[in-house]
Amino acid sequence: MSAYHEVTLKSMNEIAEYKRNLIPANIPEVYALKPMFGSITNDDRIRKGIVAFRNFLFLFCDRLISDGQFYAKPPKKPSSMSDYPFLNNITNTLVEIGYHGKLIENGNSLLITKLPLCIAQVDVSGKKKPPKIPVSAQIECLRFLILY
């Protein structure tokens, strides 16, 4: 049995098409929401926000399908999803924004005061560790998000 395994990675465009197909095209107008979300805003605004986010994801994937080759660097040793660092960094950035962002008073914008994956951390021994998303990658992700 050979220990050599060949991994074939899809192009960024193909990955984006796959991801786009995972996004639900139809979202029901009425569905139950967990009570914990009631502290954020009313049910109608939450449902509209979900539709808006779904539409953003469609646009995001469409842009990666058309322009993904400009953001995907070919991996040296392809083996897994981590071989798509741009997509991984964008995903982590969006999760950080969603998790740490707070709605401002009118509810139309998020205030973001911290993004832990994007700043250097100090471990228990006091040693400074670099951010999980390098600054150059953060800039690339934010520029992409601003454009699209």
C-alpha positions in Angstrom: 0.0 0.0 0.0 1.4 3.4 -1.0 1.7 6.2 1.5 1.4 8.7 -1.3 -2.0 10.3 -1.6 -2.7 12.7 -4.4 -5.2 15.5 -3.6 -6.9 17.4 -6.3 -8.2 20.8 -5.3 -10.9 22.6 -7.0 -10.4 26.1 -8.3 -11.7 29.0 -6.2 -14.5 29.4 -8.8 -15.6 25.8 -8.4 -15.5 26.1 -4.6 -17.6 29.3 -4.8 -20.1 27.6 -7.0 -20.4 24.7 -4.6 -20.8 27.1 -1.6 -23.4 29.1 -3.5 -25.5 26.0 -4.1 -25.6 25.4 -0.3 -27.3 28.8 0.3 -31.1 28.3 0.6 -32.8 30.0 -2.3 -36.2 30.2 -0.5 -36.6 31.3 3.0 -40.1 31.1 4.5 -41.7 34.4 5.4 -42.7 33.2 8.9 -40.7 30.8 11.1 -40.0 30.4 14.7 -37.1 32.3 16.2 -35.3 31.5 19.5 -36.4 33.8 22.3 -32.8 34.9 22.9 -32.8 36.8 19.7 -35.7 39.0 20.9 -33.2 41.1 22.9 -31.5 42.1 19.6 -34.5 43.5 17.7 -38.0 42.5 16.7 -38.8 39.3 14.7 -39.6 41.2 11.5 -36.2 42.9 11.4 -34.4 39.7 12.2 -36.1 37.9 9.3 -35.3 40.8 7.0 -31.7 40.7 8.2 -31.5 37.0 7.4 -32.8 37.6 3.8 -30.3 40.5 3.4 -27.4 38.3 4.6 -28.5 35.5 2.3 -28.5 38.0 -0.6 -25.0 39.2 0.5 -23.8 35.6 0.4 -25.2 35.1 -3.1 -23.3 38.3 -4.2 -20.2 37.2 -2.4 -20.2 33.8 -4.1 -21.0 35.3 -7.5 -18.0 37.6 -7.1 -15.7 34.7 -6.1 -17.1 32.8 -9.1 -16.2 35.6 -11.5 -13.1 37.0 -9.8 -11.9 34.2 -7.5 -8.7 33.5 -9.5 -7.4 36.9 -8.4 -7.7 35.9 -4.7 -6.7 32.3 -4.7 -3.0 31.6 -4.5 -2.1 28.1 -5.7 -1.3 25.8 -2.7 2.2 24.3 -2.4 1.0 21.0 -1.0 -2.8 20.7 -1.5 -4.5 18.6 1.2 -7.6 20.3 2.7 -9.8 23.4 3.0 -6.9 25.2 4.6 -5.4 25.3 1.1 -7.8 28.1 0.4 -6.5 30.7 2.8 -8.3 33.6 1.3 -11.7 31.8 1.7 -10.8 30.7 5.2 -9.7 34.2 6.2 -12.9 35.8 4.7 -15.0 33.2 6.6 -13.2 33.9 9.9 -13.5 37.7 9.4 -17.2 37.5 8.8 -17.7 35.2 11.8 -15.7 37.7 13.9 -17.7 40.6 12.7 -21.0 38.8 13.3 -20.0 37.5 16.8 -18.3 40.7 18.1 -20.3 43.4 16.3 -23.1 45.2 18.2 -26.0 46.9 16.5 -25.9 50.6 16.8 -29.0 52.5 18.0 -30.9 52.7 14.7 -30.1 49.0 14.0 -28.8 49.6 10.5 -25.0 49.2 11.3 -22.7 47.2 13.4 -20.1 48.7 15.8 -17.1 46.5 16.0 -14.7 47.2 18.8 -12.6 44.0 18.7 -11.8 41.2 16.3 -9.6 38.7 18.4 -8.4 36.7 15.4 -7.1 39.9 13.8 -5.0 41.2 16.7 -1.9 39.9 18.4 -2.6 37.9 21.6 -0.6 37.4 24.7 -0.5 33.8 26.0 -0.5 32.8 29.7 3.3 33.0 29.9 3.2 36.6 28.7 4.6 35.8 25.2 3.0 37.8 22.4 1.6 35.6 19.6 0.9 37.0 16.1 -2.7 37.4 15.0 -4.3 34.3 13.5 -5.2 36.3 10.4 -2.0 38.1 9.3 -2.4 41.9 8.7 -1.7 41.5 5.0 -4.5 39.0 4.7 -6.8 41.2 6.8 -6.3 44.1 4.4 -7.0 41.8 1.4 -10.2 40.5 3.0 -11.5 43.9 4.0 -10.7 45.3 0.5 -12.6 42.5 -1.0 -15.6 43.0 1.3 -15.6 46.8 0.6 -15.6 46.1 -3.2 -18.4 43.6 -3.0 
